Each structure stands twice: as structure tokens, then as C-alpha cells.
Amino acid sequence: MPKLFILYYSRTGNTKRMAEAIADGARMVKGVDVILTYHAKAEELTGPDAIILGMPTYHHDISSDMKKLLEDVAAKGIELKGKTGATFGSYGWSGEAPKLLLEIMKKKFEMETVEPPLLVKYTPDEKGLEECRKFGERIAEKLV
């Protein structure tokens, strides 16, 4: 069974709400194992067929935890080439973090990226959460 791994960071809960809605959408696709988590070790990225990273934008950047994870993946030679990759996140005014993550997935790890990243300004309302569910469903459908 193909695996879809959703990893997110959320300080205010906005990106967490997005992650949960993306997971709900992905779970609508039969035959895909959906894993939703707030923390992961580099080795956990070897098994999934698709990886979705969620990151809000703080100070025009991604969090140090996510940077460390990606540095560990590179340092340990973990192969992500050809896996499906996507990103999402909430933001206040700029929204760079999901874009930066997508660029790393595409250029550094040679993943097959789903573009553009899903961005929701501030707290996701019902319309934003529905976009998240559709995003999750669309990515999960790529795996079956």
C-alpha cells in the first residue's frame, strides 16, 4: 500500500489545522496509508511514497527544526529522488516557508513536486480547509 507522510510544524495551530484537513482529504482515497505527524527523524522519510511538509512562515524563513531535519536527510544520504513532494502553510504577510521547502525538495532532493504550494493567510476558514482537503486528496490520488 502506498504511503503518504504529512509532517508539519505549527506554533499557533493554523498549520496544524491545515495538516489535519489535508490528511482527511488524503484518507478519502482508498488504498493509501496516511501518516500525520508533528515530529520525524530523517530515517522516517525513506519509506513513504509521498511527503508533504507543512510550515508556517516566521521571519521570512522555515523553522530551525525543519532545517535540521533536511540537513540530516542530506548528511545521511537518504534518497528522496522521484518521490512525490508537496508543501503547505499558513502565513501573515509573506508566505516564503512553503516555497523554500518546495524548492529544496525539487532542487536538492530531486523529488517530483506538486506546485504551487498550498498557502492560507492567517487562520484557515472553512473555504481554506476545503482547499486543504482537496490538496490532500489530489496528492493521494497520484499514488494509486
PyMOL commands that set and color helices and strands:
alter all, ss='L'
color gray80, all
select helices_A, chain A and resi 14-26+42-45+64-75+96-108+126-141
alter helices_A, ss='H'
color red, helices_A
select strands_A, chain A and resi 3-8+33-37+50-54+84-91+112-113+118-121
alter strands_A, ss='S'
color yellow, strands_A
deselect
rebuild
show_as cartoon
